[in-house]
Amino acid sequence: MFVILTGVAQLVEHWSPKPGVGSSSLSTRATFKFEYFMRKIKNFIDDVRKEMAKVSWPTQQELIDNTIIVIVFTIIVSVFIFGVDQVYSTILEAIYR
């Protein structure tokens, strides 16, 4: 099964070739092979499956532990930034009064 797709550039070149440049023949149109395209997609999906099988997925407990670590660290950093902001605000208010 072949599907023939002709690009706009090929049609324009055929209708109005540039001076001094030979035009392409319409017998050499770009072709699109549906089977080739589907095979490429199937190969891609197969490769993705193979690569995903190599991934070491964390256990549920590891995932919970890591999530707790991220939340605690985020809270600590947020409190630190809030504290620094309050100190700078107090200093700047004292300077500009």
Summary of the structure (lengths in Angstrom):
residues: 97
radius of gyration: 31.7
end to end distance: 81.8
largest distance: 83.6
contacts: 169
relative contact order: 0.07
helix: 71%
strand: 6%
